[in-house]
Amino acid sequence: MYIYVCVLSDMSLFLPKLSCKKEVDEVIKSVAEKVLVLRFGRDEDSVCMELDEILSKTFHDLSKMAGIYLVDVNKVPVYTQYFDISYIPSTVFFFNGQHMKVDYGSPDHTKFVGSFKTKQDFIDLIEVIYRGAMRGKLIVRSPIDPRNVPKYDLLYQGI
């Protein structure tokens, strides 16, 4: 008599990581007909850990609509500079290689700064970005309650 033991692991807890510019470039080019979610941050940062938990819990549910990747700000400095990642975590969205912007009611429409308050806030945002992108829009209005959008001051650095 044989006893089979099956150990299940939740693969969605292990979000794919991009560790160099080439990998980020490839994902931006290759993810088609889905929202590409790039979380810029550091794995050991407590706010990044909060956000990563939300991202991993929604990974499977949003798999037909979004691809979610983690990017370490120290390993991809060219994109960290390009998207002006001054605060971490910052989340950037793409659709078919096009940078998607979102009006959160804040001065910066290029990225979401901080963690989402709830899993549902993130799901709602992805659905709005996806529907807008499918209609050809490059900027959409955030469905997130403004009280749930982290407040921060923009830092402008002169050359």
N, C-alpha and C positions, 0 to 999 in steps of 0.2 A: 504494500500500500504506500502510495506517495502522497505527500502533503505539499501543495504548492502555496508558497507565500508570495503574495503580490504586494509590493510596496509602492504606493502611489505618491508621486510628488507633484506638487502644483507648479508646473512649468511657468505659469504666468508670474510667479514671484521672482523669476530670474529674467528680468527684462534685458534685451540685447543691448550691448554696449559698443559704442564706436570709439576707437582709441587713436585715430589719426585723421588728418584732413582728407586723405584719399578715401577712407571708409565713409566719411560724411558726404563727400561729393558723390560717391556711388549710390548711396541710399537716396539722396535728393533726386538723382537722375532716374533711379530704377523704380521707386514706389509710384505706381500709377493707379489712378482712379480711387485713391484713398487719401485721407488726410495724413500727412507725415508729422509726427509729434517728436520734437527734439528737446529733451530736458537737459539744459546746461547746468552743471553743478558739480558737487563733490560727494562721493558716496558716503563719507563719514560725517557730513554736515547734518545736523538734526532736522532742519527744515526740509532738506533734500530727502531725508528718510521718510518724513511725513508725506511728501509729494509722491515719492516712489511707491509707497504703500497704496495710495489712491490709484496711481497709474497701473500697478500690478493687479489690483482688484478689478480694474475695468478692461484690462488687456484682452481677455477672451471675449467679453461682451461686445467690444468695439472692433474686433478683428476684421470684420467685413468692411468697416468704414475707416479704420485708422491703423497705421503702423506706428508703434511707440519705441523710441530708442533713447538711451542715456548717453550723454556726452560729458566727459570730464573736462572742465574748463582749462585745466593745466595741460592737457594733452593736445588740445586743438586751439592754440592761442589765436590763430588767424581768424577763426569764426567767433571766438570770444570778443575780439576787437571789432570785427565786422558788424556784429549785432549789438555792440556796446553793452556787453554783459557786465554791468557794474555791481549788480546784486544777484546773489544766487539763493535759490534756484531761479532760473529764467527759462520759460518754455516758449519755443518758436514753432510755428506751424507752416507747412507747405502743402501744395496740392499740384500734382503733375509738374514738379520742379519749380513752381511759382510760389514765392513767399506770400503767405496769406496774412493779412493784417486784420486786427480786431479792435473795434472801438469799445474800450472798457470804461469810458467816461474819465479817462486819465490822459495826460499829454502824450503818452507813448503807446502807439498802436502796433508796434512791431513785435512785442513779446508780452507774455504774462509773467509778472514778477512775483515770486513767493509760491506758497502752496495753495491749492484749492481748499476751501473750507469743508466741502463735502464731495463725495464720489459723484453725486448727482449733478453738481455744478460742472464738473469736468465732462460728464456724459452729455449734458445739454450743450456745452460749448462745442464739442466735437460735432454733434448733430447739426448745429447752426453753421459751422464752418463748412461741413460737407455739403449741405443743401445749397449754401451760397456759392461754393466753388463749382458745383454741378451746373449752376445757372450762369457761370462765367464771372462772378463777382470776385474782386481782389481784396475787398474789405467788407466785413460784416459787423453788425452790432452785437455786442455780448449779451447773452441771455441771463448772465449771472447778476444777482441782486448786487447793486453797487456797495452795499454794506459788507459783502463777502469778497470784495476785491481789495487786496492789500494796498495800503497807501504808502507811498515813498516819494522822496524828492529826486528829481532827475539831476544827474551830475553831468555838467557839460565841461569838457576839457578843451581848452584852447590849444592851438598848435604853437 
